[in-house]
Amino acid sequence: MTWMFTRFLPEFVNVRVTLLEEVSWFVPFVETWTKTRLPWATTPAVHSYSEFPPLEEYAKLTAEFSRALSTPPANAG
């Protein structure tokens, strides 16, 4: 058994990207619980937290993620 998703807040759902068939488009935005990661396990996540982000940061993170999704990549033609 594995978790398919986690619901932190009513408006915040974390879907496990490992469940997707095609993941080449995926770039981590936030990584959590880095204090327990293995030294060689790294990601290119934009934000990194030793545990979970403080609740007061979720609105800022959500807005930033939304802006990133609506901005086309620099090489999009």
C-alpha positions in Angstrom: 0.0 0.0 0.0 1.1 3.5 -0.7 -0.3 7.0 -0.3 -1.8 8.4 -3.5 -2.3 11.9 -2.1 -2.2 14.0 1.0 -4.7 16.7 1.9 -3.0 19.3 4.1 -5.7 22.0 3.9 -9.0 22.1 2.0 -7.3 23.9 -0.9 -4.0 22.1 -0.8 -3.7 18.5 -2.1 -0.3 16.9 -2.6 -0.4 14.2 -5.3 2.4 11.6 -5.5 4.1 12.2 -8.8 5.3 8.6 -8.8 1.8 7.5 -9.6 1.9 9.3 -13.0 3.0 7.4 -16.1 4.7 10.4 -17.7 6.8 12.5 -15.3 9.3 14.2 -17.7 7.4 17.5 -17.3 7.5 17.5 -13.5 9.9 19.7 -11.5 9.5 19.7 -7.7 8.3 23.0 -6.3 8.4 22.3 -2.6 10.2 19.6 -0.7 9.4 18.8 2.9 11.0 16.8 5.8 14.5 17.3 4.4 15.9 16.9 7.9 15.4 13.1 7.5 16.4 12.7 3.9 19.5 10.7 2.9 22.5 12.9 2.1 22.5 11.9 -1.5 18.8 12.4 -2.1 18.4 15.9 -3.7 15.8 17.6 -5.8 15.8 20.9 -7.8 12.8 22.1 -5.7 12.3 25.8 -5.5 11.5 25.7 -1.8 12.9 23.4 0.8 11.8 22.8 4.4 13.3 20.7 7.2 9.7 19.8 8.1 6.5 21.3 6.8 6.3 25.0 5.9 4.7 27.2 8.6 1.0 27.5 8.0 1.3 31.3 7.4 3.5 30.5 4.3 1.0 28.3 2.4 -0.9 31.3 0.9 2.4 32.7 -0.5 3.6 29.3 -1.8 0.2 28.6 -3.4 0.2 32.0 -5.2 3.8 31.6 -6.4 3.1 28.0 -7.7 0.0 29.3 -9.5 2.0 32.1 -11.1 4.7 29.5 -12.2 2.0 27.3 -13.8 0.5 30.2 -15.8 3.9 31.4 -17.1 5.0 29.6 -20.3 8.5 28.2 -20.3 11.2 30.5 -21.8 11.7 28.2 -24.8 8.0 27.8 -25.6 7.4 29.1 -29.1 
